[in-house]
Amino acid sequence: MKRMTYIFLLAVLWLTLTPVQAQGASLSVSAYRLEEQSRLGVESAVFTLYGADGAALGFTQQCGVWRCGGAVMALPTDSDGRLVLCDLPSGEYQLVQQDAPQLYRRMKAPVKLTLDDGGALRVEGRACQEVAILHRSGSAVVTAAVLGLCSVLPAVVRLALLWGKKRL
């Protein structure tokens, strides 16, 4: 009985000290906007990752990260503007933004990524730790401001005329 206990303890010790082999590399995508010299995350920016063959990769969400091998292809950023993709095999990829949050412009060109066998990331040929995307406010902001000003302008002019005639 002591011998079986000893073998069991050795097996448990071996399992706990043996490093787990990674399934694949991880990729971190962050969507930011600049505001007064600070980076703030952009929530709900939707991305799709395409393989070298041009086919969209499917993912499944587990514990806040997206694992390769599921059915979901439209991947939104979280409330901090982050998107973490795991278990990616080495190879070439293209990251395409499918949708941008309201008042932001969508990325027009895909981002070319390469993951090597060691999990190192290269973005557009340069070594990086993560893919960082800067979102700029779109023309919708200017349009909304102009439309808002045009709809309020007649009322303001009328109030100014009444005030000038002391009828207000």
Contacts in CASP RR format, 6 or more apart in sequence:
PFRMAT RR
TARGET T0000
AUTHOR 0000-0000-0000
METHOD contacts of the structure
MODEL  1
MKRMTYIFLLAVLWLTLTPVQAQGASLSVSAYRLEEQSRLGVESAVFTLY
GADGAALGFTQQCGVWRCGGAVMALPTDSDGRLVLCDLPSGEYQLVQQDA
PQLYRRMKAPVKLTLDDGGALRVEGRACQEVAILHRSGSAVVTAAVLGLC
SVLPAVVRLALLWGKKRL
23 86 0 8 1.000
23 87 0 8 1.000
24 86 0 8 1.000
24 87 0 8 1.000
24 88 0 8 1.000
24 89 0 8 1.000
24 90 0 8 1.000
24 119 0 8 1.000
25 88 0 8 1.000
25 89 0 8 1.000
25 90 0 8 1.000
25 115 0 8 1.000
25 118 0 8 1.000
25 119 0 8 1.000
25 121 0 8 1.000
26 65 0 8 1.000
26 84 0 8 1.000
26 85 0 8 1.000
26 86 0 8 1.000
26 87 0 8 1.000
26 88 0 8 1.000
26 119 0 8 1.000
27 49 0 8 1.000
27 84 0 8 1.000
27 85 0 8 1.000
27 86 0 8 1.000
27 88 0 8 1.000
27 93 0 8 1.000
27 113 0 8 1.000
27 115 0 8 1.000
27 121 0 8 1.000
27 130 0 8 1.000
27 131 0 8 1.000
28 82 0 8 1.000
28 83 0 8 1.000
28 84 0 8 1.000
28 85 0 8 1.000
28 129 0 8 1.000
28 130 0 8 1.000
28 131 0 8 1.000
29 47 0 8 1.000
29 77 0 8 1.000
29 82 0 8 1.000
29 83 0 8 1.000
29 84 0 8 1.000
29 85 0 8 1.000
29 95 0 8 1.000
29 130 0 8 1.000
29 131 0 8 1.000
29 133 0 8 1.000
30 41 0 8 1.000
30 77 0 8 1.000
30 81 0 8 1.000
30 82 0 8 1.000
30 83 0 8 1.000
30 130 0 8 1.000
30 131 0 8 1.000
30 132 0 8 1.000
30 133 0 8 1.000
31 41 0 8 1.000
31 42 0 8 1.000
31 45 0 8 1.000
31 77 0 8 1.000
31 81 0 8 1.000
31 82 0 8 1.000
31 83 0 8 1.000
31 133 0 8 1.000
31 135 0 8 1.000
32 39 0 8 1.000
32 40 0 8 1.000
32 41 0 8 1.000
32 42 0 8 1.000
32 81 0 8 1.000
32 132 0 8 1.000
32 133 0 8 1.000
32 134 0 8 1.000
32 135 0 8 1.000
33 39 0 8 1.000
33 40 0 8 1.000
33 41 0 8 1.000
33 42 0 8 1.000
33 104 0 8 1.000
33 134 0 8 1.000
33 135 0 8 1.000
33 136 0 8 1.000
33 137 0 8 1.000
34 40 0 8 1.000
34 134 0 8 1.000
41 77 0 8 1.000
41 80 0 8 1.000
41 81 0 8 1.000
41 82 0 8 1.000
42 77 0 8 1.000
42 81 0 8 1.000
42 100 0 8 1.000
42 101 0 8 1.000
42 104 0 8 1.000
42 135 0 8 1.000
43 76 0 8 1.000
43 77 0 8 1.000
43 78 0 8 1.000
43 79 0 8 1.000
43 80 0 8 1.000
43 81 0 8 1.000
43 101 0 8 1.000
44 76 0 8 1.000
44 77 0 8 1.000
44 99 0 8 1.000
44 101 0 8 1.000
45 76 0 8 1.000
45 77 0 8 1.000
45 81 0 8 1.000
45 97 0 8 1.000
45 99 0 8 1.000
45 100 0 8 1.000
45 101 0 8 1.000
45 104 0 8 1.000
45 133 0 8 1.000
45 135 0 8 1.000
46 74 0 8 1.000
46 75 0 8 1.000
46 76 0 8 1.000
46 77 0 8 1.000
46 97 0 8 1.000
46 98 0 8 1.000
46 99 0 8 1.000
46 100 0 8 1.000
47 74 0 8 1.000
47 75 0 8 1.000
47 76 0 8 1.000
47 77 0 8 1.000
47 83 0 8 1.000
47 95 0 8 1.000
47 96 0 8 1.000
47 97 0 8 1.000
47 98 0 8 1.000
48 56 0 8 1.000
48 73 0 8 1.000
48 74 0 8 1.000
48 75 0 8 1.000
48 95 0 8 1.000
48 96 0 8 1.000
48 98 0 8 1.000
49 56 0 8 1.000
49 57 0 8 1.000
49 58 0 8 1.000
49 59 0 8 1.000
49 75 0 8 1.000
49 85 0 8 1.000
49 93 0 8 1.000
49 94 0 8 1.000
49 95 0 8 1.000
49 96 0 8 1.000
50 56 0 8 1.000
50 57 0 8 1.000
50 93 0 8 1.000
50 94 0 8 1.000
50 95 0 8 1.000
50 96 0 8 1.000
50 110 0 8 1.000
51 57 0 8 1.000
51 91 0 8 1.000
51 92 0 8 1.000
51 93 0 8 1.000
51 94 0 8 1.000
52 91 0 8 1.000
52 92 0 8 1.000
52 93 0 8 1.000
54 94 0 8 1.000
56 73 0 8 1.000
57 68 0 8 1.000
57 69 0 8 1.000
57 73 0 8 1.000
57 88 0 8 1.000
57 93 0 8 1.000
58 68 0 8 1.000
58 69 0 8 1.000
58 70 0 8 1.000
58 71 0 8 1.000
58 72 0 8 1.000
58 73 0 8 1.000
59 66 0 8 1.000
59 67 0 8 1.000
59 68 0 8 1.000
59 69 0 8 1.000
59 70 0 8 1.000
59 72 0 8 1.000
59 73 0 8 1.000
59 75 0 8 1.000
59 85 0 8 1.000
60 66 0 8 1.000
60 67 0 8 1.000
60 69 0 8 1.000
60 70 0 8 1.000
60 71 0 8 1.000
60 72 0 8 1.000
61 67 0 8 1.000
61 72 0 8 1.000
64 78 0 8 1.000
64 84 0 8 1.000
65 84 0 8 1.000
65 85 0 8 1.000
65 86 0 8 1.000
66 72 0 8 1.000
66 75 0 8 1.000
66 83 0 8 1.000
66 84 0 8 1.000
66 85 0 8 1.000
66 86 0 8 1.000
67 86 0 8 1.000
67 87 0 8 1.000
68 85 0 8 1.000
68 86 0 8 1.000
68 87 0 8 1.000
68 88 0 8 1.000
68 89 0 8 1.000
69 87 0 8 1.000
74 98 0 8 1.000
74 99 0 8 1.000
75 83 0 8 1.000
75 85 0 8 1.000
76 83 0 8 1.000
77 83 0 8 1.000
88 115 0 8 1.000
89 115 0 8 1.000
90 115 0 8 1.000
90 116 0 8 1.000
90 117 0 8 1.000
90 118 0 8 1.000
90 119 0 8 1.000
91 114 0 8 1.000
91 115 0 8 1.000
91 116 0 8 1.000
92 112 0 8 1.000
92 113 0 8 1.000
92 114 0 8 1.000
93 112 0 8 1.000
93 113 0 8 1.000
93 114 0 8 1.000
93 115 0 8 1.000
94 110 0 8 1.000
94 111 0 8 1.000
94 112 0 8 1.000
94 113 0 8 1.000
95 110 0 8 1.000
95 111 0 8 1.000
95 113 0 8 1.000
95 131 0 8 1.000
96 107 0 8 1.000
96 110 0 8 1.000
96 111 0 8 1.000
97 106 0 8 1.000
97 107 0 8 1.000
97 133 0 8 1.000
98 106 0 8 1.000
99 106 0 8 1.000
100 106 0 8 1.000
100 107 0 8 1.000
100 135 0 8 1.000
101 135 0 8 1.000
102 140 0 8 1.000
103 137 0 8 1.000
103 138 0 8 1.000
103 140 0 8 1.000
103 141 0 8 1.000
103 144 0 8 1.000
104 135 0 8 1.000
104 136 0 8 1.000
104 137 0 8 1.000
104 138 0 8 1.000
105 135 0 8 1.000
105 136 0 8 1.000
105 137 0 8 1.000
105 138 0 8 1.000
105 139 0 8 1.000
107 133 0 8 1.000
111 123 0 8 1.000
111 124 0 8 1.000
111 131 0 8 1.000
111 133 0 8 1.000
112 123 0 8 1.000
112 124 0 8 1.000
112 125 0 8 1.000
113 121 0 8 1.000
113 122 0 8 1.000
113 123 0 8 1.000
113 131 0 8 1.000
114 121 0 8 1.000
114 122 0 8 1.000
114 125 0 8 1.000
115 121 0 8 1.000
115 122 0 8 1.000
116 122 0 8 1.000
120 127 0 8 1.000
121 127 0 8 1.000
121 128 0 8 1.000
121 129 0 8 1.000
121 130 0 8 1.000
121 131 0 8 1.000
122 128 0 8 1.000
123 131 0 8 1.000
159 168 0 8 1.000
162 168 0 8 1.000
END
